[in-house]
């Protein structure tokens, strides 16, 4: 996902989105903010879903993430 694509998340993801980062829940707006910080620090960030499991309304995913650290995070 690029910085430009990040803004498009609002239109594609459900407004009731709840993310879980470091054991903490975060809203869609907070997720977009954190992803923006990550993309700033790792401008060539690439994420690939290695495995995912869906159960009811929940999904779990194992990601493979690579990128060059270029700014403070």
URBEL-V874952 format. One record per residue. RES is the residue in one small letter. OMEGA is omega in degrees with one decimal (NA if undefined). BURIAL is b if it has 16 or more other C-alpha atoms within 10 Angstrom, else e. Layout:
res->RES omega->OMEGA burial->BURIAL
res->RES omega->OMEGA burial->BURIAL
This chain:
res->x omega->177.8 burial->e
res->x omega->178.9 burial->e
res->x omega->179.1 burial->e
res->x omega->-179.7 burial->e
res->x omega->-177.6 burial->e
res->x omega->179.0 burial->e
res->x omega->179.4 burial->e
res->x omega->-180.0 burial->e
res->x omega->-178.1 burial->b
res->x omega->-177.6 burial->e
res->x omega->-176.3 burial->e
res->x omega->-176.0 burial->e
res->x omega->-179.3 burial->e
res->x omega->178.6 burial->e
res->x omega->179.5 burial->e
res->x omega->179.0 burial->e
res->x omega->172.7 burial->e
res->x omega->177.3 burial->b
res->x omega->178.7 burial->e
res->x omega->-179.7 burial->e
res->x omega->-180.0 burial->e
res->x omega->178.9 burial->e
res->x omega->-179.5 burial->e
res->x omega->174.6 burial->e
res->x omega->175.2 burial->e
res->x omega->-179.9 burial->e
res->x omega->177.3 burial->e
res->x omega->180.0 burial->b
res->x omega->179.5 burial->e
res->x omega->176.9 burial->e
res->x omega->179.6 burial->b
res->x omega->178.1 burial->b
res->x omega->-178.3 burial->e
res->x omega->178.2 burial->e
res->x omega->176.4 burial->b
res->x omega->176.8 burial->b
res->x omega->179.8 burial->b
res->x omega->179.4 burial->b
res->x omega->175.9 burial->b
res->x omega->-178.3 burial->b
res->x omega->-179.4 burial->b
res->x omega->-173.5 burial->b
res->x omega->178.9 burial->b
res->x omega->-177.6 burial->e
res->x omega->175.9 burial->b
res->x omega->177.6 burial->e
res->x omega->176.3 burial->e
res->x omega->177.3 burial->e
res->x omega->-180.0 burial->e
res->x omega->-175.9 burial->e
res->x omega->175.6 burial->e
res->x omega->179.6 burial->e
res->x omega->177.7 burial->e
res->x omega->176.8 burial->e
res->x omega->-177.9 burial->e
res->x omega->-179.3 burial->e
res->x omega->-177.0 burial->e
res->x omega->175.8 burial->e
res->x omega->176.0 burial->e
res->x omega->180.0 burial->e
res->x omega->172.0 burial->e
res->x omega->-174.9 burial->e
res->x omega->168.6 burial->e
res->x omega->-174.0 burial->e
res->x omega->176.2 burial->e
res->x omega->176.8 burial->e
res->x omega->178.5 burial->e
res->x omega->-179.0 burial->e
res->x omega->-174.0 burial->e
res->x omega->-177.6 burial->e
res->x omega->179.6 burial->e
res->x omega->177.9 burial->e
res->x omega->NA burial->e
